[in-house]
Amino acid sequence: MLNRLADMAIYATVVEQQSFTAAAEHLGISKGAVSKAIKKLEHELNLRLLQRTTRTMAVTIEGRAFYEYCREMMSQVEAADQHLGSFRNTPSGLIRITAPVTFGSVQIAPLIPELLQQYPDINIDLLLDDKRVDLVTQQVDIAIRCGRLESSSLIAKRLNDLPLVVVATPAFIDKHGVPAHPQELTNFPCLSHSSHVVDRRWTFLENNQEITVRVKGPMNANNNAALKQGLLASLGIAYLPRYQVTEQLANSELVSLLEDYLPTPTPVHAVYRHRQHLSAAMRATLDFLTARL
């Protein structure tokens, strides 16, 4: 079929150029290759497409009908090339982005209006989910991932690092005091993400050695925005990315604790499927997120 399509393109060019020699020059192939393609088509179709002598060439009735099909095929190819070329050159079309719920709400969603103002022909579908979304099955273009990346064939672009912070309200500190060392957190009520045991193990660094502390408390939530409500109500100590409590730290609603033991910041990556042949919309969106984050 692929060979047939190539031969059809050659035949259409012969008809339009009205010459084997001119068609060969136009396509950048030999005159013999043109002649071979036409003979092959006539043999496969069992029809005479061209009446030719040493000096003249005429298109048969069957050949004219077949040419219309060939011309339509070439028109479709040209239209596809032009249409896809617009994707390559002009940022346009739908881009689906997935991100964790809180990070996506606080860090990504506020940037979308600016992105769309810069590139009005782009449409954004933002999917917020704390679970790892499969880019292929859910047809996602860009996934924002916080934390260590699993080994995969996906392409990862580093966007930012998220410093972590241990925080509590002044009212909580007045009532319970301040932990001087991470291990003392076992004696304080703490607020954890989710109810899984692994999420109740907080990690710190002391003299470049990792310390893991298992905490417990009156409230767990599978979303940090919900957990923050318990934090501000003085229910316990929380361990969160700093960006989620920047405003409360600045106005002294919250106090930072155990600063000498905080681990290295959590990396943030934009993950996507292919490095090559990115559409203009993908390139523009990735560049924008990299610059703004």
C-alpha positions as a LaTeX table, in Angstrom:
\begin{tabular}{lrrr}
\hline
Residue & $x$ (\AA) & $y$ (\AA) & $z$ (\AA) \\
\hline
Met1 & 0.00 & 0.00 & 0.00 \\
Leu2 & 2.84 & 2.41 & 0.83 \\
Asn3 & 4.46 & 1.71 & $-2.54$ \\
Arg4 & 1.11 & 2.20 & $-4.26$ \\
Leu5 & 0.68 & 5.62 & $-2.62$ \\
Ala6 & 4.15 & 6.69 & $-3.77$ \\
Asp7 & 3.39 & 5.53 & $-7.31$ \\
Met8 & 0.09 & 7.44 & $-7.26$ \\
Ala9 & 1.94 & 10.62 & $-6.31$ \\
Ile10 & 4.34 & 10.07 & $-9.21$ \\
Tyr11 & 1.45 & 9.46 & $-11.61$ \\
Ala12 & $-0.37$ & 12.64 & $-10.54$ \\
Thr13 & 2.83 & 14.63 & $-11.09$ \\
Val14 & 3.25 & 13.14 & $-14.59$ \\
Val15 & $-0.30$ & 14.19 & $-15.50$ \\
Glu16 & 0.21 & 17.69 & $-14.13$ \\
Gln17 & 3.63 & 18.16 & $-15.73$ \\
Gln18 & 2.47 & 16.49 & $-18.97$ \\
Ser19 & 5.86 & 14.84 & $-19.31$ \\
Phe20 & 7.86 & 12.00 & $-17.79$ \\
Thr21 & 11.02 & 14.10 & $-17.96$ \\
Ala22 & 9.44 & 17.15 & $-16.33$ \\
Ala23 & 7.85 & 14.96 & $-13.62$ \\
Ala24 & 11.21 & 13.35 & $-12.87$ \\
Glu25 & 12.89 & 16.76 & $-12.53$ \\
His26 & 10.05 & 18.05 & $-10.36$ \\
Leu27 & 10.25 & 15.05 & $-8.00$ \\
Gly28 & 14.05 & 14.79 & $-8.04$ \\
Ile29 & 14.07 & 11.19 & $-9.28$ \\
Ser30 & 15.19 & 9.51 & $-12.50$ \\
Lys31 & 13.03 & 9.29 & $-15.60$ \\
Gly32 & 13.39 & 5.52 & $-15.37$ \\
Ala33 & 11.88 & 5.51 & $-11.87$ \\
Val34 & 8.91 & 7.49 & $-13.18$ \\
Ser35 & 8.38 & 5.11 & $-16.05$ \\
Lys36 & 8.65 & 2.10 & $-13.76$ \\
Ala37 & 6.02 & 3.53 & $-11.36$ \\
Ile38 & 3.54 & 4.14 & $-14.17$ \\
Lys39 & 4.02 & 0.66 & $-15.65$ \\
Lys40 & 3.56 & $-0.88$ & $-12.21$ \\
Leu41 & 0.30 & 1.03 & $-11.63$ \\
Glu42 & $-1.08$ & 0.03 & $-15.03$ \\
His43 & $-0.20$ & $-3.61$ & $-14.37$ \\
Glu44 & $-1.80$ & $-3.62$ & $-10.89$ \\
Leu45 & $-4.92$ & $-1.80$ & $-12.09$ \\
Asn46 & $-5.04$ & $-3.72$ & $-15.38$ \\
Leu47 & $-5.84$ & $-0.43$ & $-17.10$ \\
Arg48 & $-4.09$ & 1.85 & $-19.58$ \\
Leu49 & $-3.61$ & 5.20 & $-17.84$ \\
Leu50 & $-1.51$ & 6.99 & $-20.46$ \\
Gln51 & $-1.25$ & 6.78 & $-24.22$ \\
Arg52 & 2.34 & 7.62 & $-25.09$ \\
Thr53 & 4.55 & 7.70 & $-28.11$ \\
Thr54 & 8.11 & 8.91 & $-28.53$ \\
Arg55 & 6.84 & 12.48 & $-28.88$ \\
Thr56 & 3.42 & 12.76 & $-27.22$ \\
Met57 & 1.56 & 11.67 & $-24.10$ \\
Ala58 & $-2.21$ & 11.66 & $-23.55$ \\
Val59 & $-4.26$ & 10.71 & $-20.51$ \\
Thr60 & $-6.90$ & 8.03 & $-21.11$ \\
Ile61 & $-10.46$ & 8.31 & $-19.79$ \\
Glu62 & $-9.58$ & 5.73 & $-17.10$ \\
Gly63 & $-6.36$ & 7.62 & $-16.42$ \\
Arg64 & $-8.23$ & 10.90 & $-15.91$ \\
Ala65 & $-10.60$ & 9.27 & $-13.40$ \\
Phe66 & $-7.67$ & 7.69 & $-11.58$ \\
Tyr67 & $-5.84$ & 11.03 & $-11.54$ \\
Glu68 & $-8.72$ & 12.63 & $-9.60$ \\
Tyr69 & $-8.26$ & 10.05 & $-6.84$ \\
Cys70 & $-4.50$ & 10.61 & $-6.85$ \\
Arg71 & $-4.96$ & 14.38 & $-6.72$ \\
Glu72 & $-7.39$ & 14.06 & $-3.81$ \\
Met73 & $-4.88$ & 11.89 & $-1.95$ \\
Met74 & $-2.10$ & 14.43 & $-2.50$ \\
Ser75 & $-4.38$ & 17.28 & $-1.44$ \\
Gln76 & $-5.13$ & 15.47 & 1.82 \\
Val77 & $-1.42$ & 14.95 & 2.45 \\
Glu78 & $-0.67$ & 18.61 & 1.75 \\
Ala79 & $-3.55$ & 19.71 & 4.01 \\
Ala80 & $-2.30$ & 17.44 & 6.79 \\
Asp81 & 1.21 & 18.81 & 6.41 \\
Gln82 & $-0.02$ & 22.40 & 6.58 \\
His83 & $-2.29$ & 21.66 & 9.53 \\
Leu84 & 0.41 & 19.86 & 11.50 \\
Gly85 & 2.86 & 22.56 & 10.50 \\
Ser86 & 0.66 & 25.06 & 12.32 \\
Phe87 & 1.02 & 22.92 & 15.47 \\
Arg88 & 4.79 & 22.93 & 15.00 \\
Asn89 & 5.04 & 26.67 & 14.41 \\
Thr90 & 2.10 & 28.30 & 16.22 \\
Pro91 & 1.17 & 27.37 & 19.81 \\
Ser92 & $-2.37$ & 26.07 & 19.47 \\
Gly93 & $-4.58$ & 23.19 & 20.49 \\
Leu94 & $-5.37$ & 21.35 & 23.72 \\
Ile95 & $-2.73$ & 20.65 & 26.38 \\
Arg96 & $-3.72$ & 18.34 & 29.24 \\
Ile97 & $-1.80$ & 18.88 & 32.48 \\
Thr98 & $-2.04$ & 16.82 & 35.65 \\
Ala99 & $-0.70$ & 17.86 & 39.05 \\
Pro100 & $-1.16$ & 16.98 & 42.74 \\
Val101 & $-4.31$ & 18.59 & 44.14 \\
Thr102 & $-2.77$ & 21.17 & 46.48 \\
Phe103 & 0.27 & 22.03 & 44.35 \\
Gly104 & $-1.92$ & 22.27 & 41.25 \\
Ser105 & $-4.46$ & 24.50 & 43.01 \\
Val106 & $-1.94$ & 26.84 & 44.61 \\
Gln107 & 0.96 & 26.87 & 42.13 \\
Ile108 & $-0.35$ & 25.83 & 38.70 \\
Ala109 & $-3.95$ & 27.06 & 38.44 \\
Pro110 & $-3.08$ & 30.75 & 39.13 \\
Leu111 & $-0.62$ & 30.67 & 36.20 \\
Ile112 & $-3.12$ & 29.39 & 33.62 \\
Pro113 & $-4.76$ & 32.79 & 32.87 \\
Glu114 & $-1.33$ & 34.31 & 32.15 \\
Leu115 & $-0.41$ & 31.37 & 29.90 \\
Leu116 & $-3.66$ & 31.69 & 27.95 \\
Gln117 & $-3.24$ & 35.44 & 27.64 \\
Gln118 & 0.19 & 34.87 & 26.10 \\
Tyr119 & $-1.03$ & 32.06 & 23.84 \\
Pro120 & $-4.74$ & 32.59 & 23.11 \\
Asp121 & $-4.94$ & 29.61 & 20.71 \\
Ile122 & $-3.94$ & 27.13 & 23.43 \\
Asn123 & $-6.59$ & 25.39 & 25.55 \\
Ile124 & $-5.66$ & 23.91 & 28.94 \\
Asp125 & $-7.31$ & 20.93 & 30.62 \\
Leu126 & $-6.01$ & 20.80 & 34.22 \\
Leu127 & $-6.48$ & 17.47 & 36.02 \\
Leu128 & $-5.76$ & 17.60 & 39.77 \\
Asp129 & $-5.11$ & 14.21 & 41.37 \\
Asp130 & $-2.79$ & 13.08 & 44.15 \\
Lys131 & $-2.47$ & 9.67 & 42.48 \\
Arg132 & 0.13 & 9.08 & 39.77 \\
Val133 & $-1.78$ & 9.50 & 36.52 \\
Asp134 & $-0.73$ & 7.34 & 33.57 \\
Leu135 & 0.14 & 9.77 & 30.78 \\
Val136 & $-0.60$ & 7.34 & 27.96 \\
Thr137 & $-3.91$ & 5.81 & 29.04 \\
Gln138 & $-5.34$ & 9.14 & 30.21 \\
Gln139 & $-3.90$ & 11.09 & 27.25 \\
Val140 & $-2.06$ & 13.56 & 29.45 \\
Asp141 & 0.58 & 15.79 & 27.88 \\
Ile142 & 2.40 & 17.08 & 30.99 \\
Ala143 & 2.45 & 15.69 & 34.53 \\
Ile144 & 3.76 & 17.82 & 37.39 \\
Arg145 & 5.43 & 15.45 & 39.86 \\
Cys146 & 6.64 & 16.38 & 43.36 \\
Gly147 & 9.25 & 14.14 & 44.97 \\
Arg148 & 11.59 & 11.47 & 43.70 \\
Leu149 & 10.81 & 10.14 & 40.26 \\
Glu150 & 10.41 & 6.47 & 39.50 \\
Ser151 & 12.57 & 5.05 & 36.75 \\
Ser152 & 10.66 & 5.15 & 33.44 \\
Ser153 & 10.94 & 6.00 & 29.76 \\
Leu154 & 9.30 & 9.39 & 30.37 \\
Ile155 & 11.18 & 12.66 & 29.94 \\
Ala156 & 11.59 & 14.80 & 33.09 \\
Lys157 & 12.32 & 18.54 & 33.19 \\
Arg158 & 13.34 & 19.97 & 36.59 \\
Leu159 & 11.13 & 22.95 & 37.46 \\
Asn160 & 11.79 & 23.82 & 41.07 \\
Asp161 & 12.55 & 22.58 & 44.58 \\
Leu162 & 10.06 & 22.73 & 47.43 \\
Pro163 & 11.55 & 23.41 & 50.87 \\
Leu164 & 9.71 & 21.64 & 53.69 \\
Val165 & 8.82 & 23.19 & 57.01 \\
Val166 & 7.59 & 22.00 & 60.42 \\
Val167 & 5.03 & 24.46 & 61.78 \\
Ala168 & 2.61 & 25.09 & 64.61 \\
Thr169 & 0.52 & 28.01 & 65.84 \\
Pro170 & 1.68 & 30.27 & 68.71 \\
Ala171 & $-1.36$ & 29.06 & 70.69 \\
Phe172 & $-0.26$ & 25.44 & 70.26 \\
Ile173 & 3.29 & 26.31 & 71.36 \\
Asp174 & 2.00 & 28.16 & 74.42 \\
Lys175 & 0.08 & 25.05 & 75.44 \\
His176 & 2.48 & 22.24 & 74.47 \\
Gly177 & 5.92 & 23.83 & 74.20 \\
Val178 & 8.53 & 23.45 & 71.43 \\
Pro179 & 10.30 & 20.19 & 70.41 \\
Ala180 & 14.08 & 20.68 & 70.55 \\
His181 & 14.86 & 17.56 & 68.50 \\
Pro182 & 12.87 & 15.59 & 65.88 \\
Gln183 & 12.66 & 12.54 & 68.18 \\
Glu184 & 10.66 & 14.65 & 70.66 \\
Leu185 & 7.82 & 14.84 & 68.12 \\
Thr186 & 6.67 & 11.43 & 69.40 \\
Asn187 & 5.44 & 13.29 & 72.51 \\
Phe188 & 3.51 & 15.95 & 70.56 \\
Pro189 & 0.21 & 15.75 & 68.68 \\
Cys190 & 1.02 & 15.85 & 64.96 \\
Leu191 & $-1.13$ & 16.21 & 61.86 \\
Ser192 & $-0.31$ & 13.78 & 59.05 \\
His193 & $-1.11$ & 13.50 & 55.39 \\
Ser194 & $-3.42$ & 10.50 & 54.88 \\
Ser195 & $-3.93$ & 7.71 & 57.42 \\
His196 & $-1.27$ & 5.38 & 56.02 \\
Val197 & 1.56 & 4.39 & 58.33 \\
Val198 & 4.19 & 5.52 & 55.81 \\
Asp199 & 2.78 & 9.06 & 55.86 \\
Arg200 & 3.15 & 9.19 & 59.63 \\
Arg201 & 6.91 & 8.75 & 59.34 \\
Trp202 & 8.59 & 12.13 & 59.07 \\
Thr203 & 12.16 & 12.34 & 57.80 \\
Phe204 & 14.85 & 14.76 & 59.02 \\
Leu205 & 18.62 & 15.24 & 58.70 \\
Glu206 & 21.14 & 15.39 & 61.53 \\
Asn207 & 24.85 & 15.63 & 60.65 \\
Asn208 & 23.95 & 14.47 & 57.13 \\
Gln209 & 22.33 & 11.34 & 58.58 \\
Glu210 & 18.66 & 10.63 & 57.96 \\
Ile211 & 16.36 & 10.44 & 60.98 \\
Thr212 & 12.89 & 8.94 & 60.72 \\
Val213 & 10.32 & 9.76 & 63.37 \\
Arg214 & 6.95 & 8.08 & 63.66 \\
Val215 & 4.31 & 10.61 & 64.71 \\
Lys216 & 0.69 & 10.44 & 65.76 \\
Gly217 & $-2.08$ & 12.91 & 66.36 \\
Pro218 & $-5.78$ & 13.71 & 66.38 \\
Met219 & $-6.20$ & 14.39 & 62.65 \\
Asn220 & $-5.12$ & 12.89 & 59.34 \\
Ala221 & $-6.22$ & 14.04 & 55.88 \\
Asn222 & $-5.42$ & 12.99 & 52.33 \\
Asn223 & $-5.15$ & 16.64 & 51.28 \\
Asn224 & $-2.80$ & 19.25 & 52.76 \\
Ala225 & $-5.33$ & 22.05 & 52.28 \\
Ala226 & $-7.68$ & 20.17 & 54.61 \\
Leu227 & $-4.84$ & 19.38 & 57.00 \\
Lys228 & $-4.00$ & 23.08 & 57.18 \\
Gln229 & $-7.41$ & 23.76 & 58.73 \\
Gly230 & $-6.52$ & 21.56 & 61.69 \\
Leu231 & $-3.10$ & 23.19 & 61.89 \\
Leu232 & $-4.54$ & 26.71 & 62.10 \\
Ala233 & $-7.03$ & 25.47 & 64.71 \\
Ser234 & $-4.01$ & 24.53 & 66.90 \\
Leu235 & $-4.74$ & 20.79 & 66.78 \\
Gly236 & $-1.12$ & 19.83 & 66.27 \\
Ile237 & 2.21 & 20.22 & 64.46 \\
Ala238 & 2.30 & 19.83 & 60.67 \\
Tyr239 & 5.07 & 18.99 & 58.19 \\
Leu240 & 4.35 & 20.75 & 54.90 \\
Pro241 & 5.93 & 22.31 & 51.83 \\
Arg242 & 6.80 & 25.90 & 52.75 \\
Tyr243 & 4.82 & 27.43 & 49.86 \\
Gln244 & 1.59 & 26.22 & 51.49 \\
Val245 & 2.15 & 28.30 & 54.63 \\
Thr246 & 4.30 & 31.22 & 53.39 \\
Glu247 & 1.62 & 33.80 & 54.14 \\
Gln248 & 0.92 & 32.44 & 57.65 \\
Leu249 & 4.63 & 32.39 & 58.50 \\
Ala250 & 5.01 & 35.98 & 57.30 \\
Asn251 & 2.14 & 37.27 & 59.46 \\
Ser252 & 3.15 & 35.12 & 62.47 \\
Glu253 & 0.03 & 32.95 & 62.40 \\
Leu254 & 2.46 & 30.03 & 62.29 \\
Val255 & 5.93 & 29.45 & 63.75 \\
Ser256 & 8.67 & 27.39 & 62.05 \\
Leu257 & 10.16 & 24.59 & 64.18 \\
Leu258 & 13.21 & 22.28 & 63.99 \\
Glu259 & 14.82 & 24.34 & 61.22 \\
Asp260 & 18.28 & 22.81 & 61.82 \\
Tyr261 & 16.96 & 19.34 & 61.00 \\
Leu262 & 14.95 & 19.91 & 57.86 \\
Pro263 & 15.75 & 17.61 & 54.89 \\
Thr264 & 16.76 & 18.71 & 51.42 \\
Pro265 & 13.95 & 20.34 & 49.41 \\
Thr266 & 11.56 & 18.15 & 47.42 \\
Pro267 & 12.22 & 18.33 & 43.66 \\
Val268 & 9.44 & 19.25 & 41.25 \\
His269 & 9.52 & 18.00 & 37.64 \\
Ala270 & 7.43 & 18.36 & 34.53 \\
Val271 & 7.15 & 14.88 & 33.05 \\
Tyr272 & 6.15 & 14.19 & 29.45 \\
Arg273 & 6.30 & 11.36 & 26.93 \\
His274 & 8.61 & 12.45 & 24.11 \\
Arg275 & 11.62 & 14.71 & 23.79 \\
Gln276 & 11.45 & 15.10 & 20.00 \\
His277 & 8.73 & 16.44 & 17.68 \\
Leu278 & 7.03 & 18.49 & 20.38 \\
Ser279 & 4.20 & 20.69 & 19.18 \\
Ala280 & 4.59 & 24.43 & 19.50 \\
Ala281 & 1.91 & 24.37 & 22.22 \\
Met282 & 3.86 & 21.80 & 24.23 \\
Arg283 & 7.11 & 23.74 & 23.89 \\
Ala284 & 5.42 & 27.00 & 24.84 \\
Thr285 & 3.70 & 25.47 & 27.88 \\
Leu286 & 6.88 & 23.75 & 29.13 \\
Asp287 & 8.94 & 26.91 & 28.67 \\
Phe288 & 6.29 & 28.99 & 30.44 \\
Leu289 & 6.06 & 26.64 & 33.44 \\
Thr290 & 9.85 & 26.47 & 33.69 \\
Ala291 & 10.16 & 30.26 & 33.68 \\
Arg292 & 7.30 & 30.94 & 36.09 \\
Leu293 & 7.99 & 28.13 & 38.58 \\
\hline
\end{tabular}
